[in-house]
Amino acid sequence: MKKLYYLILAVVFVLVLTACGEAEVGKVDDSNNEAEENAESAEADSDAETENDTESDTENTGEEADAEESQEESEPVEDQVYGIGDTVAIDGMEVTIDSASWVEANEYIEAENGNVLRLEVSFHNESAESGFVDNTEFDVYDANGSTVSEYYGSDDADTNMFTFDLKKGKNGSGALEFDTADSEYFEVYYEPTFTFKENAEIQWVINSSDIQ
């Protein structure tokens, strides 16, 4: 009985350590696939090159890679800030703010701060496991650092009310609306619900001039 107890504790401990690691966060570049295809095509057409040239190119490439790796190790890692249209992956879940626009408030539900900001967001799961996403995982702040509250007057019943459990390779989309005063810019944060990782957060900055 004691062995089973200690085994369960060990499994829980390993799961906690895994959950408390660092999240993999980075911008998704749509040109990566095209670049890889071009590289493969160029490699296939290079049969006429001599072996010495190939070895020389390999050595140069290795030296450049070592130099880049050394530079990356010496430079401090800074928090990345993204904008409208940027797709950012966090542990395989790709999140995009597709658009930001001003919309009219419902005639029966006033926007207390004068404006309704609408964000269209989309998701694509490239992780090995199912991924949970929910509207409550987003927070918005104005240029003064004040929290912007949700606006619940949309005619679209799914606005501010979406939840997905996306399997690998599947997509989802939703809309968020906020009751806000005029602001020079807005900061949008996305943080997954089921994570204990320190850096599991994405930040976008949306300038007022970019809002349609």
C-alpha positions in Angstrom: 0.0 0.0 0.0 2.8 2.4 0.9 4.5 1.6 -2.4 1.4 2.6 -4.3 1.1 5.8 -2.3 4.7 6.8 -3.0 4.3 6.0 -6.7 1.2 8.3 -6.9 3.2 11.1 -5.1 6.1 10.6 -7.6 3.7 10.9 -10.6 2.1 14.0 -9.2 5.5 15.6 -8.5 6.6 15.0 -12.1 3.4 16.5 -13.5 3.8 19.6 -11.3 7.4 20.0 -12.4 6.4 19.7 -16.1 3.5 22.2 -15.6 5.8 24.7 -13.9 8.5 24.8 -16.7 8.7 27.6 -19.3 6.2 27.9 -22.1 7.3 28.0 -25.7 6.0 31.3 -27.0 6.8 32.7 -30.4 5.5 34.3 -33.6 4.3 32.0 -36.3 5.9 32.9 -39.7 3.8 31.8 -42.6 6.8 32.1 -44.9 8.7 29.3 -43.2 7.1 26.5 -45.3 7.8 28.4 -48.5 11.4 29.0 -47.5 11.9 25.3 -46.7 10.5 24.3 -50.1 12.8 26.8 -51.9 15.8 25.5 -49.9 15.0 21.9 -50.9 14.6 22.9 -54.6 18.0 24.7 -54.5 19.6 21.7 -52.9 18.3 19.4 -55.6 19.7 21.6 -58.4 23.2 21.8 -56.8 24.5 18.4 -58.0 26.9 20.1 -60.4 28.9 21.7 -57.6 32.2 20.1 -56.7 32.8 18.2 -53.4 35.3 20.9 -52.3 32.8 23.7 -52.8 30.2 21.7 -50.8 32.6 21.1 -47.9 33.6 24.8 -47.9 29.9 25.9 -47.8 29.3 23.4 -45.0 32.2 24.8 -43.0 31.0 28.4 -43.6 27.5 27.5 -42.6 28.7 25.9 -39.5 30.8 28.9 -38.5 27.9 31.2 -39.1 25.5 29.0 -37.1 28.0 28.9 -34.2 28.4 32.7 -34.3 24.6 33.2 -34.3 24.2 30.8 -31.5 26.9 32.6 -29.5 25.2 35.9 -30.1 21.8 34.6 -29.1 23.2 33.2 -25.8 24.9 36.6 -25.0 21.8 38.7 -25.7 19.2 39.1 -23.0 15.7 37.7 -23.8 13.1 40.5 -24.0 9.3 40.3 -23.7 7.8 40.2 -27.2 4.9 42.5 -28.1 2.7 41.7 -31.1 0.1 43.5 -33.2 -3.1 42.9 -35.2 -2.7 40.0 -37.6 0.3 38.5 -35.8 -0.2 34.8 -35.1 1.6 33.8 -31.9 2.0 30.2 -30.7 2.1 29.3 -27.0 2.9 25.6 -26.4 1.5 24.8 -29.8 -1.8 26.8 -29.5 -1.7 29.5 -32.2 -3.6 32.7 -31.3 -4.3 35.6 -33.7 -6.1 38.9 -33.3 -7.5 39.1 -36.8 -9.1 42.6 -36.5 -10.0 45.4 -34.2 -12.9 47.7 -34.9 -15.3 50.2 -33.3 -18.9 49.0 -33.3 -22.2 50.7 -32.3 -23.6 49.9 -28.9 -27.0 48.2 -28.6 -29.7 50.8 -28.5 -31.0 49.3 -25.3 -27.6 48.7 -23.6 -25.5 51.8 -23.3 -21.7 51.7 -23.4 -20.9 53.5 -20.2 -17.5 54.7 -21.3 -18.7 55.8 -24.8 -17.2 53.2 -27.1 -17.4 49.5 -27.9 -14.2 47.9 -29.1 -14.6 44.6 -30.9 -11.8 42.1 -31.4 -12.0 39.1 -33.8 -9.7 36.3 -32.6 -8.9 32.9 -34.0 -7.1 29.8 -32.8 -5.3 26.8 -34.4 -4.0 23.9 -32.3 -0.6 22.5 -33.4 0.2 20.8 -30.1 0.1 17.0 -29.6 -2.8 17.3 -27.2 -6.2 18.8 -27.2 -6.1 22.5 -26.3 -8.6 24.5 -24.3 -9.3 28.1 -25.1 -11.9 30.5 -23.6 -12.9 34.2 -23.8 -12.0 34.7 -20.1 -8.3 34.1 -20.9 -8.1 37.6 -22.5 -7.6 40.8 -20.6 -7.5 44.3 -22.0 -6.0 47.5 -20.6 -6.0 51.1 -21.8 -3.1 53.5 -22.1 -3.5 54.5 -18.5 -3.1 50.9 -17.4 -6.8 50.6 -16.4 -8.7 47.4 -16.9 -11.2 47.6 -19.8 -14.5 45.8 -19.0 -16.4 43.5 -21.3 -19.5 44.8 -23.1 -22.4 42.4 -23.1 -24.8 44.2 -25.5 -23.9 42.5 -28.7 -26.6 40.9 -30.9 -24.3 38.0 -31.4 -24.9 35.7 -28.5 -21.4 34.1 -28.9 -19.6 37.4 -28.3 -17.6 37.2 -25.0 -19.1 33.7 -24.6 -16.9 31.2 -26.5 -15.2 28.1 -25.3 -13.3 25.5 -27.4 -11.5 22.2 -26.8 -9.5 21.9 -30.0 -7.9 18.7 -31.1 -4.6 18.7 -32.9 -4.9 20.5 -36.3 -8.4 22.0 -35.5 -9.5 25.6 -35.6 -11.7 27.9 -33.7 -12.7 31.6 -33.7 -14.6 34.1 -31.6 -15.3 37.7 -30.9 -14.7 39.9 -27.8 -16.3 43.3 -27.1 -15.2 45.9 -24.6 -16.8 49.0 -23.1 -14.0 51.6 -23.3 -13.2 55.3 -23.3 -10.9 56.8 -25.9 -7.3 55.6 -25.5 -4.1 56.1 -27.5 -3.6 52.3 -27.5 -4.8 49.1 -25.9 -2.8 46.2 -24.5 -4.3 42.8 -25.0 -3.1 39.8 -22.9 -3.8 36.1 -23.5 -2.9 33.6 -20.8 -4.0 29.9 -20.9 -6.1 28.8 -18.0 -4.6 25.4 -17.3 -0.9 26.3 -16.9 1.5 27.2 -14.1 4.3 28.3 -16.4 5.9 31.6 -15.6 6.0 33.0 -19.1 2.8 31.6 -20.5 1.4 34.9 -21.8 1.0 36.7 -25.1 0.8 40.5 -25.3 -0.5 42.5 -28.2 -0.5 46.3 -28.5 -3.3 47.8 -30.6 -2.9 51.5 -31.5 -6.1 53.5 -31.8 -5.1 54.5 -35.3 -5.1 50.8 -36.3 -8.7 50.3 -35.1 -11.2 50.3 -38.0 
